[in-house]
Structures are given as C-alpha cells and as structure tokens.
C-alpha cells in the first residue's frame, strides 16, 4: 500500500491533471480552427 499523500503532492497531481486537460482542449481547439480555416479557403 502507498502511504498517504502530503497536501503538496496531491495538489501537484491536481495541477498536472489540469495542465494535461488544458493542453488537450487547446489542441482540439487548434485542430478545429485549422479545419475551419481550411474549409473556408477551399470553398
């Protein structure tokens, strides 16, 4: 069994989870924006 996390350790886990989520969302947004731009230019 793993020992209890200290507040700092648990907080760093939450922060890294948030950073990964933000990266995924921004990557998705960038892909959608590029797709929309490509469609606009192709039309």
C-alpha positions in Angstrom: 0.0 0.0 0.0 1.1 3.5 -0.8 1.3 6.0 2.1 -1.0 9.0 2.3 0.0 11.9 0.1 1.0 15.2 1.6 -1.1 18.2 0.6 1.7 19.4 -1.7 1.8 16.0 -3.5 -1.9 15.8 -4.0 -2.0 19.4 -5.2 0.7 18.8 -7.8 -1.3 15.8 -9.1 -4.4 18.0 -9.5 -2.3 20.7 -11.2 -0.7 18.3 -13.6 -4.1 16.8 -14.4 -5.4 20.3 -15.1 -2.4 21.1 -17.3 -3.0 17.9 -19.4 -6.7 18.8 -19.7 -5.9 22.3 -20.9 -3.4 21.0 -23.4 -5.9 18.5 -24.8 -8.6 21.1 -25.1 -6.4 23.7 -26.7 -5.0 21.1 -29.1 -8.6 20.2 -30.1 -9.5 23.8 -30.5 -6.5 24.4 -32.7 -7.4 21.4 -34.9 -11.0 22.6 -35.2 -9.8 26.2 -36.1 -7.3 24.8 -38.7 -10.1 22.6 -40.2 -12.5 25.6 -40.4 -9.8 27.8 -42.0 -9.0 25.0 -44.5 -12.7 24.7 -45.4 -13.1 28.4 -45.8 -10.0 28.6 -48.0 -11.0 25.6 -50.0 -14.6 26.9 -50.7 
